[in-house]
Amino acid sequence: MKFPKRVQINEVVLRDGLQLEAKILSLEEKKSLYNLLIDANVKTIEFGSFVHPKLVPQMVNSGELYSAVSTEPDHPTLIALIPNLKGAENARLHNVDRVNFVFSASDTHNQQNVRKNTEESLEDLKAILAFCRSHEIELNVSIATTFGCPFEGEVPVERIQKLVSRLVEMEIGTITLADTTGMANPKQVFDLLSLLREEFPSQKFNLHFHNTRGMGLSNILASLQAGIDSFDTSLGGLGGCPFAPGATGNVCTEDVVHMLHHMGIETDLSLDGLLKASSALEKIVEHRTSSYLLKAGPSDRKYPVPSS
């Protein structure tokens, strides 16, 4: 098997991770999590989203968080999710310089998410792209439900190919393929990514998996085999989509990093730092998370032999 030597981890706990939480975190609580991620050497953070607070109240202080941390020297790459042009305009008001626009491959999920079909969102993207370029904002794009829709079922490969082709024509820097409700399987992932990388060899792809059905790590392994070296992960495995049934659980950052490091793949992240942050996260959100590593510890940890 041939794997990349280094993988980029994009931490999404402050956005995707928190958006289903019953507790709405204060600015200070989010800053404390942010600082722990910095201590773990995290270099890319999706810090929040500019959506209507009635739809996702957990993101209400995203602008304040950006203002509080973006002035720090050598801060990591900070990304805001946006659902529409209004979101891009709000990001601009807070001087955010990198955004991620998301739309769904399936019309039904897109309707649930933004009250538009996929084609209408692609039309919106043209205006968002023009706005971002005129204000020197880097725009990346995510395709939700790439590997299956909870309402429509399987999404045809040909549809994904056409959507990616249109984004490539727009010269989108990074395209994220998202498994929004954890429907992907490793063979499906490998086959699709191999096809897309062959068809669009110069395009940068990022993968966003959910572990809803326990296949998150195996899907990352399949992605690595297909040559992918960039992934979204969430501390503690927190997260999910508010607009899709059963969309709980992103792949867990510390579990992914543990797997990669033991495979000899570098991430530049501190596993001890991530475990410290994950432990603090449980206290902040006031419940246990799905982190395997937080429960069991690293696989190279040696325990004392019990006395007889």
N, C-alpha and C positions, 0 to 999 in steps of 0.2 A: 504494500500500500504506500502511496506517495501522499504526504501531507505537507501543508505550508509550514515553514519554520517559525513563523510568528503570526499571531492572530490579534486583531483589534477588537476590544470589548467596549461596547457602548452601553453605559449604565442608564437604565430607564426607570429606576425605582421611584424617583421624585415625580414622574409623570404617570406612566402606565401602572407602576406599582401601587400608587396611592389612590387612583381614581375610583376604585370600588370600596375603599375603606369607609367603614361607618364613622370613624373618627376623622374629623377635618383637622389636619395638623396646622399649628400656628407657624408663623414665619420663623420664630426662634427654633422650633422643633425641626423644621426643614433645614435650617442653617446648620444645626448640629449634625444632622445626617450628612449634609453636603461636606462638612469639614471632616467627618470620618471617612468619607469616600476619597477625599483629597489625601488624607493620611495613608490610604491604601494605594495611592499612586494612580487612581482612576483619571484618565486623560480626556474622556468624552462623556458628557452627561446630558441627557434629555431632562431638562430641569422643570418643565411644566408645559402647559398649553394655554393658548388664547382662545378659549371657547366661552359660550355664554354661561355665567355662573349658575343659572338655574338648571342647566343640563348637567354640568359636572362641577358641583360646588367645591370639590376638593382642590380645584385648580384656581380658586379665586385670588390667591396671593402670588401667582406666578410672576407677574411683573415686579412686585416688590422684592421677591427672592432674587431675580436677575439683577435688579438695581443694587442689592446688598452685596452680591458676590462678584459681579463683573468688573468692579473697579480694583479688585485685588490683583497684585502683580503675578504674572505667569499663571493666571487661572486656566482651567481646562477648556476645551471646546464645549460651548454651551448651546444647546439646541432646543427650540420651542416647537411643539406641534401646532399646526394651524389647520382648521377645517375649511377655510374660505378666505376671500379677499379681506373681509373685515378682520380676521385673525392676523393676516399679514400686516394690515395697517396698525393694529394694536401692538404687534411686535415692534414695528418701526417706532412707535411712540416711546417705547422703553429702550430704544437703541439696540435691540437684538439684531445680531448680524448673521444668524444662521437659523433657518426654519425648515420644518419637515411637513409637507402637505400630504395628507392621507385621503385616499378614496378607495372604494371597494371594487373588486373584480366582478362581483355579483350585484345586479341591480337592486335586489330585495334588501340586501344588507346595507347598500348605500342609501336607500330610501330610509331605512331605520336610523341610520347614522346622521345623515345631513339633509334628509327630505328631498333628495334629488336622485335621478338615475345616474349610472356611470358616465354616460355620454355628456350629461349636463355638468358633471364635476370636471370632466376633461375640458369642457369649454371654459369653465371657471379658472382652470389651471393656466390657460393662456393669459388671462388678465393678471393672475397672481405672478406669473413668470415675468411679465412686462414690468409690474410694480417692483418686484424684487431686484430686477436688473437695473432699474432706474435709480434705486436707492442702495445699490451695492450690498444686497442681502443674498447670501448663498442659499439656494433653494434645492432641497432634496425631496424625493417623492417616495411614499410608501403605498404599495398595493395590498390592501387588506383582503382577506379571504382568498388568497392566491391558491391555497391547497384544498379549499373546500368551503362551502357556505352552510351555516346551520339551518338556513331556510330553503335553499335550492339544492343542496347536496354538492356533487362533484362539479367543479368549474372546468370546462374544456381547456386542454392545453393550448389549443389554437387561439382561444380568447386571450390567454395570458401572453402568448407570443405577440398578438396584435397590439395589446396594451403596452407592452414593453417597447415594441417598435415605435409607437407614437411618442413615448417618452424619450427614446434615444434620438428621434428626429428633433425634439425640443432641446437636445443637449443637456439633459438633466445629469448632474454630476454623479450622484449616488441614487440607485433605485433599491428600495427595501422591499423584499418579498415577505409578506407576513402570513403566518399560520394562525389566524385570529382566534380560532376556537380549538386548536390542538387536534385537527383532523388529519394532518399529514402523516405519512409513513416513510421509512427510510428509502425504499425503492422508488417511490413516487418523487421524493426530494432529489435523489441522485439523478434520475432520468430527466426531470424538468431542468435542473441546473446545468446538467451536461449539455442539453439541447440549447439552452439560452446562451451559455458561454461560447458554444460553437457558433451560434448565429450572430452574437454580439460580442466579439472577443475583446473589444476595447472598453466595454461598459463595466463600471464598478458596481457590484451587487453587494448588498447587506441582507442578512437573514434575521427574521424576528419570529421565534418559535414560542408557542405556549405548551406547557407540560400537562395539559388538561387530562390526557389519557396515558400519561407516563412515557411518552415517546420522545420527549424533548432532547435528551442527550444523544439518543440514537439518530435523531434527525440532524443534529449538529455533526455527528460523525460522518453521516452520508454527505453532508455539505462540504466537509473538509476533503473527502475523497473526490468531490467534484471540483475542487480548487477554490472554494470560498474561504476567505480569511477575515471576515468582518461579521460580527453578530451583536444583536441587542440582547441584553440579559438584565435581570432585575434582582437586586439584593433580596435574599430570603425567599426568592420565587414568588414575590408579591405581585398581584396585578390581575388584569382582565379587562374585557370590553363592556362598558355599560349598556351597549346596544345589541348585544348578542347573548342568547341564553347559554349558560354553561361555559363561558369564556374565562374561567378562573385560571390563574397560575401561569406566569411567565417561566421560562427556564431560569434557574437559580444561579446568580452570578458566581457564588463561591463554589457550587457544585461543578459548574462549567470550567472554572479556572483550575480547580483541583484535577479534573480529568485531563485538561490540556497539559498542565505541568507534568503530570505523570506519564504523558505520552511524549514528553520532550519538546513540546510546543510552547514557545515563550509568549507571555502576555504583558510583561512588565508590571503586573499587579502584585501586590503583597497579599498572599493568602491569609496570613495572620491578621493583617489589617482589615481584610474583608470579614473575617470571622468576628472581630471586635465590633465592626459596624453592624453586622447581622444580629449580634446579641443585643446591641443597643436598640436596633429596630424593633425587636420584639417588645421591649419595654415601652417604646414610644407608641406603637400601635395597639398595645395592650392585649396581644394574643400571640400564640405560637405561630411560626411560619412553617413552610414546607421544606426548609433547608435540611437536606440529608446530612451535610457536613457539620452543621451546628449540633446535630444530635449525636453523630457517631465519631466526629473528629476525622482528621486526615488519615488515609490508609497506611501511612508510614509511621504513625504514632505508636510507640511501644508502651505497653501497659505492664505494671509489675505482676510477677507471677503470684497468684494467691498462695498464702501460706497454708500448709496442710494441717 
